Amino acid sequence: MNPAVTERLAKAKTTTVEQELNIFREMIQEIVLLGLWRSKFFEKAAFYGGTSLRILYGLNRFSEDLDFTLLAPLPGFNLAPYEAALQRELAAFGFETEISRKEKKPQTKIESAFIKANTMIHLLKVNSPYRTHSDALLKVKIEVDIDPPADAATEAVPVFWPIPYSIKSLTKPCLFAGKLHACLCRSARQNIKGRDWYDFLWYIAHATPVSLKHLQKRMEQSGHWPEKEKLTLAKLQGLLKDRIAALDFERLKADVRPFINQPSDLDAWDKSLFNAATDRLVIEITNRL
């Protein structure tokens, strides 16, 4: 393995195989980002989602997927031209991987691919004290929104591992809008996620304003808001409190626990905490005009 990988693992000081595998998964994610940058992917797309919060802004939870949005709709877009470059980048750091693309249904607006690496092989490569069964796989899912909602703003954010460079990301107010869309619009059938609500609290704790304009476009596109009605802060807070009233907090906690190092961080989760967080919502200044 590349020394950058073994040094990263040594600094992490993991105490369980789950923690070690989370570090492996995160390194694969970051090397994939570098490969996409080298391939000029960020001329067409921007990074967003929970993994962008962790890698770019220090969110204290692990995340499984790499989520991207095209800068403009492009129905014919696919990830195939980037696969070889990603595998070369991963191989340069010692990762043996396979990439498979999910067959896209005609009606879907998401292009998906999976990066897979044999877990045991990579534990042995770094002389890890941990073991797992021989067929276990490390998986990283890549998803690209090929029909992005309007009014998304982007910015360049520097990263310093594996090398220093900059990633094009949605701005934090637009990232927050995407997260609120997930909190409000993800159905029970789609598996309401505690991770979404964990991130919601992170944004509130960091006093991040939300782009109401971008959130409204997202909700209009998904059929959760009428185009002729303006979304206001008060209406948004009302929607959130209605959603919070129906949440099963034990189920949400169970979803988050595998992705954080301190499960006791969830002890305070209840309706009153999330209602209080909702009262602290602020909107991006430009959207007040």
C-alpha positions as CSV (number, residue, x, y, z in Angstrom):
1,M,0.0,0.0,0.0
2,N,1.0,3.6,-0.6
3,P,2.7,5.1,2.5
4,A,0.0,7.8,2.6
5,V,-2.6,5.0,3.2
6,T,-0.6,3.3,6.0
7,E,0.1,6.6,7.7
8,R,-3.5,7.6,7.6
9,L,-4.5,4.3,9.3
10,A,-1.8,4.7,11.9
11,K,-3.0,8.2,12.8
12,A,-6.6,7.0,13.1
13,K,-5.8,4.6,16.0
14,T,-8.8,2.4,15.4
15,T,-10.0,0.0,18.1
16,T,-12.5,-2.1,16.1
17,V,-12.7,-3.7,12.7
18,E,-15.7,-1.5,11.9
19,Q,-13.7,1.7,12.6
20,E,-10.8,0.4,10.5
21,L,-13.1,-0.4,7.6
22,N,-14.7,3.1,7.9
23,I,-11.2,4.6,7.5
24,F,-10.6,2.4,4.4
25,R,-13.9,3.4,2.9
26,E,-13.2,7.1,3.5
27,M,-9.7,6.8,1.9
28,I,-11.3,5.1,-1.2
29,Q,-13.8,7.9,-1.4
30,E,-11.1,10.6,-1.2
31,I,-8.9,8.9,-3.8
32,V,-12.0,8.6,-6.1
33,L,-12.5,12.4,-5.7
34,L,-8.9,12.9,-6.7
35,G,-9.3,10.7,-9.8
36,L,-12.5,12.5,-10.8
37,W,-10.6,15.8,-10.4
38,R,-7.8,14.6,-12.6
39,S,-10.4,13.5,-15.2
40,K,-12.0,17.0,-15.3
41,F,-15.2,15.6,-13.9
42,F,-15.7,18.8,-11.8
43,E,-16.0,20.9,-15.0
44,K,-19.4,19.2,-15.3
45,A,-20.4,18.4,-11.8
46,A,-20.3,19.4,-8.1
47,F,-19.9,17.4,-4.9
48,Y,-22.8,17.4,-2.4
49,G,-24.4,15.2,0.3
50,G,-23.3,13.9,3.7
51,T,-19.9,12.7,2.5
52,S,-19.1,16.2,1.2
53,L,-19.8,17.5,4.7
54,R,-17.4,15.1,6.3
55,I,-14.6,15.4,3.8
56,L,-14.8,19.2,3.2
57,Y,-16.2,20.5,6.4
58,G,-15.5,18.0,9.2
59,L,-18.8,16.4,9.9
60,N,-18.2,13.9,12.7
61,R,-19.8,10.8,11.1
62,F,-18.9,8.4,8.3
63,S,-20.9,8.3,5.1
64,E,-21.2,5.5,2.6
65,D,-21.9,7.2,-0.7
66,L,-20.3,9.9,-3.0
67,D,-23.1,12.1,-4.3
68,F,-22.7,14.6,-7.1
69,T,-24.9,16.9,-9.1
70,L,-24.3,18.0,-12.7
71,L,-24.1,21.7,-13.2
72,A,-26.8,21.6,-15.8
73,P,-29.1,18.8,-17.0
74,L,-27.4,16.3,-19.3
75,P,-29.7,13.3,-20.1
76,G,-27.0,11.3,-21.9
77,F,-24.4,11.5,-19.1
78,N,-22.8,8.3,-17.8
79,L,-19.8,7.4,-15.7
80,A,-18.2,4.9,-18.1
81,P,-15.6,7.4,-19.4
82,Y,-14.3,7.9,-15.8
83,E,-14.0,4.2,-14.8
84,A,-10.5,3.5,-16.0
85,A,-9.1,6.7,-14.5
86,L,-10.6,5.9,-11.1
87,Q,-9.2,2.4,-11.1
88,R,-5.7,3.7,-12.1
89,E,-5.8,6.3,-9.2
90,L,-6.9,3.7,-6.7
91,A,-4.3,1.2,-7.9
92,A,-1.6,3.9,-7.5
93,F,-2.4,3.9,-3.8
94,G,-2.5,0.1,-3.5
95,F,-6.3,-0.6,-3.8
96,E,-7.4,-3.5,-6.0
97,T,-11.0,-2.6,-7.1
98,E,-13.7,-3.4,-9.5
99,I,-16.3,-0.9,-10.8
100,S,-19.8,-1.8,-11.8
101,R,-22.4,0.5,-13.1
102,K,-26.1,0.2,-12.1
103,E,-28.3,-0.1,-15.1
104,K,-30.3,3.1,-15.3
105,K,-34.0,2.9,-15.8
106,P,-35.4,5.3,-18.4
107,Q,-37.4,7.3,-15.8
108,T,-34.6,7.7,-13.3
109,K,-32.5,10.9,-13.0
110,I,-29.6,9.3,-11.2
111,E,-26.5,7.7,-12.7
112,S,-25.0,5.1,-10.3
113,A,-21.8,3.0,-10.0
114,F,-20.3,0.9,-7.3
115,I,-16.6,0.6,-6.4
116,K,-15.8,-2.8,-4.7
117,A,-12.7,-4.0,-3.0
118,N,-12.1,-7.3,-1.2
119,T,-11.9,-6.4,2.5
120,M,-9.6,-9.2,3.7
121,I,-7.0,-8.6,1.0
122,H,-6.6,-4.9,2.0
123,L,-6.5,-5.7,5.8
124,L,-3.6,-8.1,5.0
125,K,-1.9,-5.5,2.9
126,V,-1.6,-3.1,5.8
127,N,-0.8,-5.8,8.4
128,S,-4.0,-5.0,10.2
129,P,-4.8,-6.9,13.4
130,Y,-8.4,-7.2,12.3
131,R,-9.9,-9.9,10.2
132,T,-13.2,-10.5,8.4
133,H,-14.6,-13.3,6.2
134,S,-12.8,-13.8,2.9
135,D,-15.7,-12.7,0.7
136,A,-16.5,-9.5,2.5
137,L,-16.4,-6.4,0.3
138,L,-15.7,-2.7,0.9
139,K,-18.2,-0.8,-1.2
140,V,-18.5,2.8,-2.2
141,K,-21.5,4.0,-4.2
142,I,-21.2,6.9,-6.6
143,E,-24.4,8.7,-7.6
144,V,-24.8,11.6,-10.0
145,D,-27.9,13.6,-10.4
146,I,-28.2,14.2,-14.2
147,D,-31.2,16.4,-14.0
148,P,-30.3,18.9,-11.2
149,P,-32.8,21.4,-9.7
150,A,-32.2,25.1,-10.5
151,D,-30.6,27.8,-8.4
152,A,-27.7,25.9,-7.0
153,A,-24.5,27.8,-6.2
154,T,-21.1,26.3,-6.2
155,E,-17.7,27.1,-4.7
156,A,-14.2,25.7,-4.8
157,V,-13.1,24.0,-1.5
158,P,-9.5,23.0,-0.9
159,V,-8.6,19.5,0.3
160,F,-5.2,18.2,1.3
161,W,-5.3,14.4,1.1
162,P,-4.1,12.5,-0.8
163,I,-2.6,15.7,-2.4
164,P,-3.6,19.4,-2.2
165,Y,-6.2,20.4,-4.7
166,S,-9.7,22.0,-4.8
167,I,-13.1,20.3,-5.3
168,K,-16.1,22.0,-6.7
169,S,-18.9,21.7,-4.2
170,L,-22.4,23.2,-3.7
171,T,-22.2,26.0,-1.2
172,K,-23.1,25.2,2.4
173,P,-26.5,27.0,2.1
174,C,-27.3,24.8,-0.9
175,L,-26.0,21.7,0.8
176,F,-28.3,22.5,3.7
177,A,-31.2,22.9,1.2
178,G,-30.4,19.4,-0.1
179,K,-30.3,18.0,3.4
180,L,-33.6,19.6,4.3
181,H,-35.2,18.2,1.2
182,A,-34.1,14.7,2.3
183,C,-35.5,15.3,5.8
184,L,-38.8,16.6,4.5
185,C,-39.4,14.5,1.4
186,R,-37.8,11.1,2.0
187,S,-40.7,8.6,2.3
188,A,-40.9,5.7,4.7
189,R,-40.6,3.5,1.7
190,Q,-37.3,5.2,0.9
191,N,-36.2,4.5,4.5
192,I,-36.3,7.7,6.6
193,K,-32.7,8.1,7.8
194,G,-31.4,9.2,11.1
195,R,-28.2,10.3,9.2
196,D,-30.3,13.1,7.6
197,W,-31.4,14.4,11.0
198,Y,-27.9,14.1,12.4
199,D,-26.6,16.3,9.6
200,F,-29.6,18.7,10.2
201,L,-28.3,19.2,13.7
202,W,-24.8,19.7,12.4
203,Y,-25.9,22.5,10.1
204,I,-27.9,24.2,13.0
205,A,-24.9,23.9,15.4
206,H,-22.7,25.6,12.8
207,A,-25.2,28.4,12.2
208,T,-25.5,27.5,8.5
209,P,-28.1,29.5,6.6
210,V,-30.3,27.6,4.1
211,S,-30.9,28.6,0.5
212,L,-34.7,28.7,0.4
213,K,-34.6,29.4,-3.3
214,H,-32.7,26.2,-4.0
215,L,-34.8,24.2,-1.5
216,Q,-38.0,25.4,-3.2
217,K,-36.7,24.3,-6.6
218,R,-35.8,20.9,-5.2
219,M,-39.2,20.5,-3.6
220,E,-41.0,21.6,-6.8
221,Q,-39.0,19.1,-8.9
222,S,-39.9,16.2,-6.5
223,G,-43.6,17.3,-6.4
224,H,-43.5,18.3,-2.7
225,W,-44.2,22.1,-3.2
226,P,-46.5,24.0,-5.6
227,E,-44.6,26.2,-8.1
228,K,-47.0,29.2,-7.6
229,E,-46.5,29.4,-3.9
230,K,-43.4,30.9,-2.3
231,L,-41.6,29.0,0.4
232,T,-40.9,31.1,3.4
233,L,-38.9,30.5,6.6
234,A,-42.1,30.2,8.7
235,K,-43.6,27.7,6.2
236,L,-40.4,25.7,6.2
237,Q,-40.3,25.6,10.0
238,G,-43.9,24.5,10.1
239,L,-43.2,21.6,7.7
240,L,-40.2,20.5,9.7
241,K,-42.1,20.5,13.0
242,D,-44.9,18.5,11.4
243,R,-42.3,16.0,10.2
244,I,-40.5,15.9,13.6
245,A,-43.8,15.1,15.3
246,A,-44.0,11.9,13.4
247,L,-40.4,10.7,13.7
248,D,-39.5,7.4,15.5
249,F,-36.4,8.6,17.3
250,E,-35.2,5.1,18.4
251,R,-35.3,4.0,14.8
252,L,-33.3,7.1,13.7
253,K,-30.7,6.5,16.4
254,A,-30.3,2.9,15.3
255,D,-29.6,4.2,11.7
256,V,-26.9,6.6,12.9
257,R,-25.0,4.5,15.4
258,P,-22.8,2.5,13.0
259,F,-21.5,5.8,11.5
260,I,-20.3,7.6,14.6
261,N,-17.6,6.9,17.2
262,Q,-19.6,8.2,20.2
263,P,-23.1,6.7,20.3
264,S,-23.8,8.6,23.5
265,D,-24.0,11.8,21.3
266,L,-27.5,10.6,20.5
267,D,-28.8,10.4,24.0
268,A,-30.4,13.9,23.9
269,W,-32.4,13.2,20.7
270,D,-36.1,13.8,21.2
271,K,-38.8,16.0,19.6
272,S,-38.1,19.0,21.8
273,L,-34.4,19.1,20.7
274,F,-35.3,19.0,17.1
275,N,-38.1,21.6,17.5
276,A,-35.6,23.9,19.2
277,A,-33.1,23.4,16.4
278,T,-35.9,24.2,13.9
279,D,-36.5,27.5,15.7
280,R,-32.8,28.4,15.1
281,L,-33.1,28.1,11.3
282,V,-31.9,31.1,9.3
283,I,-32.0,31.7,5.6
284,E,-29.3,32.9,3.3
285,I,-29.2,36.7,3.2
286,T,-29.6,36.9,-0.6
287,N,-32.9,35.1,-0.4
288,R,-34.4,37.8,1.9
289,L,-34.3,40.3,-0.9
